[in-house]
Amino acid sequence: AEIDADVILLAKNIDGVYTDDPKKNPDATLIREISYEKAQEMRLKVMDAAAFALCAENGVPCVRVFGLDDPRNLVRVLEGDTMGTLVHP
């Protein structure tokens, strides 16, 4: 079954994808945009390898990773806010 979506929204307890765990490394920086392949190469814990593979195989154009610390963030993202990280092929 093909995933027919413009974007997958991935709300997490962190506000995006970082170069390292920001709770453990104060020098970790937010990555605004990254490819599925680069995220896997860097071993970033965005999604597991199977989820990356599903997105890539099904032509999912992008995944928007954002934080749910503020419940209104979901509405902001739906309205086009570019918060967090965009992960794409």
N, C-alpha and C positions, 0 to 999 in steps of 0.2 A: 504494500500500500504506500503510495506516494504521499509525502507531506506537502500539501499545497498551502504554503504560508508565505507572507511577505517578510515576516520577522518572528522569531521566538523571543518572548520576554522571559528573562531569568532573574527573578527577584531573590536576593540573598541577604544574609545578615552582614554583608560588607558592601560598600558602595561601588564596586567595580572589580576589575582584574588588576592585580598589583604585581610588580616584579618579584616580590617575595611576600611572606606573611607580615603585614604591617603591625600585627600584635607582638611579633617577636623581633622584627627588624625595623627600627625607626627610620632607616634610609630607604625603605621600600617606597616605590613611586607608582602612582596610578597610571595604567596604560590606557590611553583613550581609544585606540583602535589596534587590532591585531588579527592576523589570519589564523584559521583553525590549525594549519600546519605549524606556524611559529609558536602558537600557544602550547602545542604538544611537544615541540622541540625543547622549549624552555621548561617543560614539565610543570606548567602552571595549573593549579587545581581549580580550573573553571568548571569543567565537566569531565566525566570519565571518558576514556578513549572510545568506548562504544557509542556514547552520545555524540562525540565529534564525528565519528564515522557515519552515523545515521544522518547527521546534518549534511555532511559532505556528499554522501551517496544520494540523498534525496533532493539535492540542489537547494537547500534552505539558504536564502540569500544572506541572512545574518541573524545573530543572536545579540540582543541588547541585555547586558548584565548591569543591574543596578541595585541599590540598597533599599530595603524596606524599613529602615529606621524611622522614616516618616511615611505613614500609610498613603499620603497624598502623592507620593512619588509615582505610583502606578498611573494615576490620572495624568500627571505631568508627562510621563513617557508616552502614553497614548495620544497626548496632544502634540507630540513631536519633540519634547525636550531631549537633548542629546547627553543627558547625564550618564555617568558610568562608563562602560566600555562596549564598543561595537566589535564583535567577533564575526569574521566573514571568511569565505573561501579564499 
